[in-house]
Amino acid sequence: MSFDRHLAEIARDYPQWTIWRSDAGRWWATRHHPLSAAQRDAGCAMTIDADDPEGLRDLLRDQERRAGEQHPWQSGPAPP
């Protein structure tokens, strides 16, 4: 899959983040909104980066878990 398609899919799945790939080939995401004190205390980050799109997705899932967020298509409470 092309990196443009990866970017588009991740951006679609995580609309509260801006997703991009650097010239050096790293994958990045930054939040659209500032973190609350509780989110910072939970270990949330404003910006994250990974070596590849799968790694970025893993980090984004972890950030959602830490922030207590979930995708609209998920039902029930966020996993622990």
N, C-alpha and C positions, 0 to 999 in steps of 0.2 A: 504494500500500500504506500502511496506517495506521502511525503511529509505534509503536503497541503491537505490531503484528505484526513490524516491524523489530526491536524490542527482544527479542521472544521468539525470533526466528530467530538473532540474533547471540548471545544468551545460550545458546542450544542449541549453536551452533557453537563457542563459546569458554567452556566450563564452568569454566575456571580463573580467569575474570574476572567481576566484577560489572559489569553494563551498565546505564546509565541515561541519561535525557535531562533536562537542566536546565530550569528555568523560562524561561531565556533562549533555549532551543532548541538548545543545544550537546549533542553526544553524547559520553558519557564511558565509560571503562572503567578499573577498578582491579583489580589482582591480588589473589587470595585469600591468597597466601603471600609472605613477604619474598623479596627478590632475594638471590642469592648474590653474592659478590664478583666471580666470573667473569661473571655476568650484568650486573652494574653496569658492569664493564670493557668489556663488549660493547655498551654503549649502551642497555641495557634500562631501562624506566621502570616505576615502580609504578602510575602513573596516566597515562592519555593522553586527549586530547579532539580532536574534529573537528567540522566544520560540519554534517556530514550522516552518515547511516548508511554510505554507501559509503566515505566518507573514514575512518570509524572502522574499517571492515573492512580497509582498506588498511593502516592503522597497526597493527592487531592482527596481520595477516600479517607485517608487518615485525618486530614484537616477537617473534613465534614464530621467525622466521628468526634473529634476533639471539640468542635464548635456546637455539637448537638444538632447539626443540620441533616437533612435528607433530601433526596431527589423527589420531585413531585410524584413520580410513578411508584415510589416506595410506599408501602403501607405499614402502619404500626410504628412503634418507637424505634429510634435509631439504635443500632447495635452497640453494645458496651465497648 
